[in-house]
């Protein structure tokens, strides 16, 4: 099985290529209600489908991931909190992807 490196909540770790958000949460002892957010260049992706391999989602291309919970003080440098909250409250697909608000095209 192939692996790749990514940063998860500030720690650089090796991720199996077909890891799911649920498996990653379990392996890193993250709370069940934490949402996985991936950052890829100028895109932010909120993962809603916990059982689908990240490699099948846009989130699978992320090099940085965060687990975020509602009401948690922000500890990341992503200024897209309102977009993340909207995506978490109303998931319409397996993932929600949008451009980072601090990046100009």
Residue frames as qw, qx, qy, qz and C-alpha x, y, z in Angstrom:
[[0.000, 0.890, 0.456, 0.000, 0.00, 0.00, 0.00],
 [0.399, 0.474, -0.027, 0.784, 1.35, 3.39, -0.94],
 [0.356, -0.733, -0.399, 0.420, 1.71, 6.11, 1.63],
 [0.313, 0.648, 0.069, 0.691, 2.24, 9.84, 1.46],
 [0.350, -0.230, -0.457, 0.785, 3.16, 12.55, 3.91],
 [0.133, -0.721, -0.356, -0.579, 0.72, 15.21, 5.11],
 [0.071, 0.161, -0.520, 0.836, 0.38, 17.57, 8.05],
 [0.460, -0.555, -0.636, -0.275, -2.54, 16.78, 10.36],
 [0.478, -0.857, -0.183, -0.061, -3.29, 19.29, 13.12],
 [0.071, -0.926, 0.365, -0.069, 0.27, 20.60, 12.86],
 [0.607, -0.427, 0.664, 0.093, 2.03, 17.20, 12.93],
 [0.467, 0.502, -0.596, -0.418, 3.67, 15.66, 9.85],
 [0.682, -0.106, 0.692, -0.210, 2.47, 12.05, 9.46],
 [0.074, 0.158, -0.847, -0.501, 2.47, 9.29, 6.84],
 [0.654, 0.218, 0.318, -0.650, -0.99, 8.54, 5.49],
 [0.456, 0.121, 0.848, 0.241, -1.99, 5.37, 3.65],
 [0.048, -0.009, -0.503, -0.863, -3.28, 6.26, 0.20],
 [0.381, -0.386, -0.687, -0.484, -6.76, 4.81, 0.82],
 [0.157, -0.224, -0.683, 0.678, -7.30, 6.13, 4.35],
 [0.162, -0.707, -0.563, -0.397, -10.79, 7.41, 5.18],
 [0.146, -0.627, 0.194, -0.740, -11.66, 10.38, 7.39],
 [0.823, -0.474, -0.029, -0.314, -13.10, 7.92, 9.93],
 [0.919, -0.020, -0.199, 0.340, -9.92, 5.80, 9.99],
 [0.381, 0.476, -0.237, 0.756, -7.76, 8.90, 10.34],
 [0.439, -0.636, 0.093, -0.628, -9.92, 10.18, 13.20],
 [0.928, -0.354, -0.078, -0.083, -9.67, 6.82, 15.01],
 [0.823, 0.175, -0.213, 0.496, -5.92, 6.49, 14.47],
 [0.265, 0.420, -0.226, 0.838, -5.28, 9.99, 15.82],
 [0.276, -0.433, -0.729, 0.452, -7.80, 9.72, 18.69],
 [0.102, -0.114, -0.090, -0.984, -9.89, 12.65, 17.49],
 [0.390, 0.235, 0.609, -0.650, -13.45, 13.19, 18.79],
 [0.366, 0.384, 0.830, 0.171, -16.34, 11.66, 16.82],
 [0.227, 0.871, 0.406, -0.159, -17.87, 15.08, 16.15],
 [0.222, -0.647, 0.336, 0.647, -14.68, 16.56, 14.67],
 [0.706, 0.678, 0.172, -0.109, -14.93, 17.38, 10.97],
 [0.681, -0.164, 0.371, 0.610, -11.96, 16.76, 8.69],
 [0.306, 0.925, 0.022, -0.226, -10.89, 19.85, 6.73],
 [0.777, 0.014, 0.313, 0.546, -8.26, 19.57, 4.00],
 [0.099, 0.901, -0.098, -0.410, -6.21, 22.43, 2.53],
 [0.738, 0.180, 0.440, 0.479, -4.72, 22.17, -0.94],
 [0.331, 0.220, 0.247, 0.884, -3.05, 25.33, -2.19],
 [0.179, -0.098, 0.028, -0.978, -5.90, 27.79, -2.61],
 [0.622, -0.282, -0.517, -0.517, -8.72, 25.31, -1.86],
 [0.292, -0.219, 0.728, -0.580, -10.37, 24.25, 1.39],
 [0.583, -0.101, -0.691, -0.415, -12.37, 21.00, 1.49],
 [0.506, -0.258, 0.563, -0.600, -14.72, 19.86, 4.25],
 [0.281, 0.071, -0.935, -0.205, -15.20, 16.06, 4.21],
 [0.656, -0.151, 0.185, -0.716, -18.73, 14.79, 4.84],
 [0.936, 0.088, -0.273, -0.204, -18.40, 11.17, 3.66],
 [0.472, -0.689, 0.530, -0.147, -16.49, 9.49, 6.47],
 [0.840, -0.091, 0.535, 0.020, -16.22, 6.01, 4.90],
 [0.738, 0.665, 0.054, 0.103, -15.04, 6.95, 1.42],
 [0.749, -0.148, 0.065, 0.642, -11.25, 6.87, 0.84],
 [0.066, -0.826, 0.009, 0.560, -9.79, 10.36, 0.75],
 [0.309, -0.238, 0.652, 0.650, -8.00, 9.38, -2.47],
 [0.198, 0.498, 0.771, 0.344, -11.42, 9.41, -4.19],
 [0.065, -0.915, -0.371, 0.142, -12.16, 12.94, -3.02],
 [0.308, 0.832, -0.122, 0.446, -10.62, 16.34, -3.71],
 [0.535, -0.785, 0.258, -0.176, -9.57, 16.21, -0.06],
 [0.951, -0.100, 0.165, 0.243, -7.22, 13.36, -0.95],
 [0.602, 0.571, -0.024, 0.558, -4.95, 15.90, -2.66],
 [0.301, -0.926, 0.059, -0.223, -4.58, 18.00, 0.48],
 [0.602, 0.331, -0.525, 0.502, -1.20, 18.41, 2.06],
 [0.020, -0.163, 0.569, -0.806, -2.62, 19.83, 5.29],
 [0.476, -0.471, -0.676, -0.306, -5.58, 18.53, 7.32],
 [0.143, -0.250, 0.506, -0.813, -7.31, 19.80, 10.42],
 [0.294, -0.471, -0.832, -0.017, -9.94, 18.23, 12.63],
 [0.098, -0.217, 0.135, -0.962, -12.38, 20.93, 13.68],
 [0.154, -0.479, -0.843, 0.188, -15.27, 20.85, 16.13],
 [0.126, -0.765, -0.344, -0.529, -18.17, 23.30, 16.43],
 [0.478, -0.863, -0.067, -0.152, -17.56, 25.91, 19.09],
 [0.822, -0.249, 0.008, 0.512, -13.87, 25.12, 19.29],
 [0.086, -0.882, 0.169, 0.430, -11.53, 28.07, 19.40],
 [0.761, 0.641, -0.090, 0.047, -9.80, 28.37, 16.06],
 [0.610, -0.615, 0.400, 0.299, -6.26, 27.04, 16.19],
 [0.695, 0.249, 0.463, 0.490, -5.50, 26.99, 12.48],
 [0.132, -0.419, 0.162, 0.884, -4.50, 29.72, 10.11],
 [0.099, 0.372, 0.753, 0.533, -7.46, 29.18, 7.76],
 [0.143, 0.185, 0.257, -0.938, -9.61, 32.33, 7.76],
 [0.402, -0.107, -0.619, -0.667, -12.58, 30.47, 6.24],
 [0.096, 0.068, 0.849, -0.515, -14.42, 29.71, 9.45],
 [0.544, 0.304, 0.260, -0.737, -17.85, 30.89, 8.28],
 [0.623, 0.357, -0.528, -0.454, -17.55, 28.81, 5.08],
 [0.261, 0.153, -0.939, 0.164, -16.48, 25.75, 7.07],
 [0.276, 0.155, 0.685, -0.656, -19.39, 26.20, 9.49],
 [0.627, 0.352, -0.061, -0.692, -21.86, 26.54, 6.58],
 [0.547, 0.313, -0.737, -0.246, -20.47, 23.41, 4.91],
 [0.088, 0.066, -0.921, 0.374, -20.68, 21.48, 8.19],
 [0.398, 0.220, 0.500, -0.737, -24.26, 22.58, 8.89],
 [0.717, 0.492, 0.168, -0.464, -25.59, 21.78, 5.43],
 [0.287, -0.336, 0.799, 0.407, -23.62, 19.02, 3.68],
 [0.706, 0.472, 0.058, -0.525, -24.99, 18.47, 0.18],
 [0.759, 0.480, -0.437, -0.054, -22.28, 16.20, -1.26],
 [0.901, -0.145, -0.279, 0.298, -19.49, 13.88, -0.10],
 [0.523, -0.296, -0.113, 0.791, -17.36, 16.97, 0.39],
 [0.152, 0.959, 0.239, -0.028, -17.65, 20.73, 0.12],
 [0.646, -0.059, 0.141, 0.748, -14.80, 22.57, -1.59],
 [0.127, 0.970, 0.205, 0.039, -14.31, 26.32, -1.86],
 [0.536, 0.543, -0.198, 0.616, -11.50, 28.79, -2.49],
 [0.500, -0.418, -0.405, 0.641, -9.65, 30.11, 0.54],
 [0.055, 0.949, 0.311, 0.023, -10.88, 33.65, 1.14],
 [0.345, -0.823, 0.218, 0.395, -7.33, 34.94, 1.76],
 [0.516, -0.114, 0.620, 0.580, -6.03, 33.82, -1.66],
 [0.391, 0.679, -0.020, -0.621, -6.48, 36.09, -4.68],
 [0.835, 0.328, 0.422, 0.136, -6.86, 34.37, -8.07]]
